[in-house]
Structures are given as C-alpha cells and as structure tokens.
C-alpha cells in the first residue's frame, strides 16, 4: 500500500477536525499508511492540541495566509506518495476508502492522474477534494497556486486535467462509491460560523481567469511527462493584474479568455464563460444570489 497524506488547513474548528479524525480512524484500512498534515494559524490556540493515536498527525503552526499558501506548506511537509486536499468540514463515510485510492494509482504507473471522491454535494461536477500523486505535484511545480485566497484550487486542478484530456490523455477518475461527505453550510449540513464568514465567495474568480496560461502550460508539462519529452518551462509567478472596473470590460475579457480558448472543447469553453459570467453578475448585484445563506435544518 502507498502512503497517503491528507492536507488539511483548519481554523477555529477543533471539534470538526476531531469528527473528521474519528471518521478516518473508523474507515481507513491501513492507518499506519495514513498521515494528516494540519496547517493551524498561530492565533488559533484551540487547535494546537489536535492529534490522534491511530495515525500520524503533522502540525504546521504559522501566520494566516492564502488557501493556496496553506496547502502548499502542507504539501512540502507531506511524506505520502498520494496527497489529498481536505477540509475540516468533511466526514469520511466509506470503509477501506484508502484501498480504492491506491487501486487507482496502480492503474496509472506514471503517477499522472487526478481522482476525487463523491462529496454528496457537487458530486461528479467538481473534484472538491482532489487526489494526486506526489510525483504529479512535482511535475506541476505549483499544483496549489498561492494566488488563490480562499478557493478555486479544485477548479484550477480540474481545468488542468481537462486540458490534459483534450491533448489525448484522459487521467480523471471519479470515485463515486467513495464518500467524503462535505458538510458545508450551502448543503444545509452546517451553521455559518466565523470561519465561513471569513471567506470571500467571489474573491478568486478573477484569479482563475488570470491563471489560464499557467493551467495550459501545466497541462503541457503533464502531457510531456507522460510521453517522456522535456518539460516546458512554466510562466514566472507574478501578481495577477487587477480586474477591470467596468462590467463590459470584465465580460469582454471573460469572452476572450474562455470562448476563444481552443485548448478546450467548445462545450467546456461555453460552460466556463456562462458560469463565471453568472458569478460576476451576482457579485455585482445584477442577479439574485444563487443560494441564500442559511443555517442547517
């Protein structure tokens, strides 16, 4: 069995982390091959004592940072062959889920794949908790770009592997029978707490737009790795340009970035354009919110 590292930034939710830990302990077939890497904000004293007797827990205590920076720090400390991005609002429901993950990795000897479990919220539509090998992360160099402040890392990776699929390498695996239940307030399974309120729902939309070229080059690197060719260089990391002030300029940019992106199938281009346009119009108050903020029950 390969060793699996779960990367889990958390803040102010020790009770949720303990719930996630217990679900892991109850459903993991080889606890000796499981590692959880926590990132805890230095002002979050309540989470400092998180630990578990059944598996290895690595704790990083540091300053508040972006979600991309949190996960990157966890990745650097991870010792597993397979890495999975996790949230603290997750309950693992499937017995021997780790065997299913390792079975996927055995099907792909070069290690280049993206797998994801069924979160009972987004389902097949999104790799909410993306699973990659350490090897694939090394090829991607920056699998979790630090530019992402609160979210969109899953969308970023999904887009990369869809671009890889368009180049003739379908390496996306949806593990429908593996349940990592996402107990998010938007699915009515949690109350809106202080940590949820800290997240800016639309903060990373423009970042996703500006990192299109990075995603394309990462897909090219993965394709080159699969066929044994030299890996192309990545764009130099830089501060993303500011979003234009006018709505017309923003939507024109969306159209040029997505509708004219011939590296993706036309259906995917249209889907991204429509989805991001809807999010932008809702963020500006031109459309009603898609989901009202509500408490569970």
Secondary structure, DSSP 8 states (H G I E B T S, - for coil): ---EEEEEEESS-HHHHHHHHHHHHHH-S-GGGEEEEEEEETT-GGGTT---SSSEEEEEEE----HHHHHHHHHHH---SEEEE--TTEEE-STTHHHHHHHHHHH-TT---EEEEE-SSSGGG--TTEEEEHHHHHHHS-TT-TT-SSS-HHHHHHHHHHHHHHTT---EEEEEEEEEEE--GGGTSS---HHHHHS-TTTTHHHHHHTHHHHHHHHHHHHHHHHT----------------SSHHHHHHHHIIIIIT-TTS-HHHHHHHHHHHHHHHHHHTTSS--SS------
